[in-house]
Amino acid sequence: MEELQKVIKSICDDFVDINAILAARSRELDRRELFDKEIDTEINNLKQNRHENK
């Protein structure tokens, strides 16, 4: 029975680690999406300014 408890605890610990990795990756993707939107806005502003200055 003690061995089973150790195995279950080990599996639970693995799930905690996996969850932490997935949460970090999700935050990274959110930051990437925000960065992409900011860059897209900057590019569009530059294009618009270039067009207006012609």
C-alpha positions in Angstrom: 0.0 0.0 0.0 2.8 2.4 0.8 4.4 1.7 -2.6 1.1 2.6 -4.3 1.0 5.9 -2.3 4.5 6.7 -3.4 3.6 6.1 -7.1 0.4 8.2 -6.8 2.4 11.0 -5.2 5.0 10.8 -7.9 2.3 11.0 -10.6 0.7 14.0 -8.8 4.1 15.7 -8.6 4.6 15.1 -12.3 1.2 16.7 -13.0 2.1 19.7 -10.9 5.3 20.1 -12.9 3.5 19.7 -16.2 0.9 22.3 -15.1 3.6 24.8 -14.2 5.2 24.3 -17.6 2.0 24.7 -19.4 1.1 27.9 -17.5 4.5 29.4 -18.2 4.1 28.6 -21.9 0.6 30.1 -22.0 2.0 33.3 -20.5 4.8 33.3 -23.0 2.3 32.9 -25.9 0.1 35.7 -24.5 3.1 38.0 -24.3 4.1 37.0 -27.9 0.6 37.7 -29.1 0.6 41.2 -27.5 4.1 41.9 -28.9 3.0 40.8 -32.4 0.0 43.2 -32.2 2.2 46.1 -31.0 4.7 45.5 -33.8 1.8 45.3 -36.4 0.5 48.6 -35.1 3.9 50.2 -35.3 4.4 48.9 -38.9 1.0 50.2 -39.9 1.8 53.6 -38.4 5.1 53.8 -40.3 3.4 52.8 -43.5 0.7 55.4 -43.0 3.2 58.1 -42.1 5.3 57.2 -45.1 2.2 57.5 -47.3 1.2 60.8 -45.9 4.7 62.3 -46.4 4.8 61.5 -50.1 
